[in-house]
Amino acid sequence: MSPPYATTGMTARETILDVDVARMRIAWLAEAEGLEHYNASAQVIDAGGDACRVVWIADLLPDAGAPGIAGVIEQGLSVMKRHQEELRAAG
């Protein structure tokens, strides 16, 4: 079980489905109260120089869960960005 997400208080059991190191992509599913279905993937894409983009795709039901999941995704992306910035600053 994951720790509660700060934006929603939701906890989830997450299962890694695939890790593709060459494509810098991970796919997983999550089981959580209120969600009938949740699959997602995140991929890091080289944006040139020392920049990158992260593409996070989520498929979930019911649709009413989308606003809460959007908050979790934003939180995750923010943590990734902050970590990258800390690594860059540390040299």
C-alpha positions as CSV (number, residue, x, y, z in Angstrom):
1,M,0.0,0.0,0.0
2,S,1.3,3.4,-0.9
3,P,1.5,6.2,1.7
4,P,-1.5,8.6,1.5
5,Y,-1.1,11.1,-1.4
6,A,-1.0,14.6,0.1
7,T,-3.4,16.1,-2.4
8,T,-6.2,13.6,-1.9
9,G,-5.5,11.4,1.2
10,M,-5.9,8.4,-1.1
11,T,-3.9,5.3,-0.6
12,A,-3.4,2.7,-3.4
13,R,-1.8,-0.7,-4.0
14,E,0.4,-0.2,-7.0
15,T,1.7,-3.0,-9.2
16,I,4.5,-2.5,-11.7
17,L,3.5,-3.9,-15.1
18,D,6.6,-3.1,-17.1
19,V,9.9,-1.2,-16.9
20,D,11.5,-0.4,-20.3
21,V,14.9,1.0,-19.5
22,A,15.7,1.7,-23.2
23,R,12.6,3.8,-23.7
24,M,12.8,5.3,-20.1
25,R,9.2,4.1,-19.5
26,I,7.4,2.5,-16.7
27,A,3.8,1.2,-16.6
28,W,1.7,0.3,-13.6
29,L,-1.8,-0.4,-12.3
30,A,-3.3,0.8,-9.0
31,E,-6.1,-0.5,-6.9
32,A,-7.7,2.0,-4.6
33,E,-11.1,2.6,-3.0
34,G,-13.4,4.4,-5.4
35,L,-11.5,3.4,-8.5
36,E,-12.8,0.6,-10.7
37,H,-9.8,0.7,-13.1
38,Y,-6.5,2.6,-13.1
39,N,-3.6,1.9,-15.5
40,A,-0.8,4.4,-16.1
41,S,2.6,4.9,-17.7
42,A,5.3,7.5,-17.4
43,Q,8.0,8.1,-19.9
44,V,11.0,10.5,-19.8
45,I,11.7,12.0,-23.2
46,D,15.0,13.8,-24.1
47,A,14.3,17.4,-24.9
48,G,17.9,18.3,-25.9
49,G,20.8,19.5,-23.8
50,D,20.2,18.6,-20.2
51,A,16.4,19.1,-20.5
52,C,13.7,16.4,-20.6
53,R,9.9,16.0,-20.7
54,V,7.9,13.6,-18.7
55,V,4.7,12.2,-20.3
56,W,2.3,10.6,-17.8
57,I,-0.7,8.9,-19.2
58,A,-3.5,7.6,-16.9
59,D,-6.6,5.6,-17.8
60,L,-9.2,5.3,-15.1
61,L,-12.8,4.6,-14.2
62,P,-15.0,6.1,-13.0
63,D,-14.5,9.4,-14.8
64,A,-15.5,11.2,-11.6
65,G,-12.1,10.1,-10.1
66,A,-10.2,12.2,-12.7
67,P,-9.9,15.4,-10.7
68,G,-8.4,13.6,-7.7
69,I,-6.0,11.6,-9.9
70,A,-5.0,14.8,-11.7
71,G,-3.9,16.2,-8.3
72,V,-1.8,13.0,-7.6
73,I,-0.2,13.3,-11.1
74,E,0.6,17.0,-10.5
75,Q,2.1,16.1,-7.1
76,G,4.2,13.3,-8.7
77,L,5.5,15.5,-11.5
78,S,6.3,18.3,-9.0
79,V,8.4,15.9,-6.9
80,M,10.2,14.6,-10.0
81,K,11.1,18.2,-11.0
82,R,12.3,19.2,-7.6
83,H,14.5,16.1,-7.3
84,Q,16.0,16.8,-10.7
85,E,16.7,20.4,-9.7
86,E,18.3,19.3,-6.5
87,L,20.6,16.8,-8.4
88,R,21.6,19.5,-10.8
89,A,22.4,22.0,-8.0
90,A,24.5,19.4,-6.2
91,G,26.6,19.1,-9.3
